[in-house]
Amino acid sequence: MKREQDYKWRDFERGYVIMEPGTSREYHTGDWRSLRPIFDKERCIKCGVCWVFCPDCAIRFDAEGYAEADLDYCKGCGICARECLPGAITMVDEEG
Amino acid sequence: MGKRVGLEVSFAASEAVKLANVDLIAAYPITPQTHIVERLSEFVNNGELDAEFVPVESEHSAMSVCTGAAAVGARTFTCTSSQGLILMSEIVFCAAAMRLPVFMVLANRSLSNPISIWNDHTDVMSIRDCGWIQYFAENGQDVFDHVLISYRVGEDRGVMLPVIVNMDGFSLSHVIEPVEVEDQETVDRFLPPYKPEVVLDPAHPVTMGAIVLPSCYTETKKAQDEAVKASMPTILKVWQEWGDLTGRYYHPIEEYRTEGAEVLLVTMGGIGETAMWAVDQMREKGRPVGLLKIRLWRPFPFEEFRKAVSKAKILVVVDRAVSYGGPGGPVASELRSALYNEPERPRVVNYIAGLASRDVAPFDFIAMVDKAEETATKGMGPEYEIYGVRE
């Protein structure tokens, strides 16, 4: 794929129309994160409250049905940790 | 051949929109544009025009509906004035950047506060840099013609830009003038149906109005700027074609009695016709005074303007908007800027006049010319003056 910085002004479609659908997936907004959610499978009851509250649709479920974060898009806001009923999610420093 | 009839200029605009066979009209009532849309709602209601009429709850929605409809391939119309334009302005900028050829008649009216329903150019100047093609009409015929010309230019595959036709509120919108109304056959020959290359269609999904990162924003703006500049040859070509079809030819800068003129009045919009009277009176007395009327404001016709003023000593620019604490009226400051790098250039004397429909009579233009000649001989005058203000 062409890198953003290689586009010249004549290269775009008229009006900056994006002809290919779903290209926003290529933009990994998880890069902005400073905190990361850690999921404790011992405590997780698979209720899906974190999935409901996540503003970035960055919660998915593993093969056994436990919640986990899609770190490509998780911005580390911490809403899931705050809302988690059994307290299964802890936010940890990304640098740490 | 067109039929010459007496028509309120607002209704002349409505007739032209009907002849353009628009698919969608979305507008919110505001003085003084009301009659245009009222008449169009009657056309839709009585079956004379097969279009969606969307009675939106605000101008912001009006422009949103038009922009969305243009994105699916509809020919649209909206119309507003003053505060309505300000409310819709967010989407006005979007339509241009998305290269959707929506179209608007702007019945120019002052901005609040204090509230004024009367006419000047403070509304349109607030969106000067919106990226639309912008015409200023001078009379009813001009309005009628430029509705049709605008659709043709804006929808041209090489242009694809929205267009504003400015017409002065009340002094144009509410007066009855003789207007030659072209027949449907002539209009159809001139204006093909709107067929954009890319439309919003679930079968072929595309994204319009996406985010762009700082790494590419500059390139998108360069492309937009080049698009507006590149519309000039099409505008000239379409004017030529319209002239060949109807006998009415238009130019970016209209010259009136400029031969041998040392002083040139410069106007934009309806007051140009009054200025013609003033020029006639001054010419009768042997004074070398002419008139330039700016018809095309964006893209700005630099080449034609510089050529038109090349022999003049003084330009008397009559602005109809204020740039508070700035360099003068918006027209004069742009003209000064257009001339700054020229080796020989006329003095630009700027009067702001005709705010909120205050009369600018022939004797006012003569007084401005007198005053400008005096100012110019004294050397540097003020940047601008609000003409006729009571001290």
Interface residues (C-beta under 8 A of the other chain):
Chain A: E4 Q5 Y7 K8 W9 R10 D11 F12 E13 R14 G15 Y16 V17 I18 M19 P21 T23 S24 Y27
Chain B: A97 M98 R99 L100 M160 E197 V198 P205 V206 T207 M208 A210 V212 L213 S215 C216 T218 E219 T220 K222 A223 E226 A227
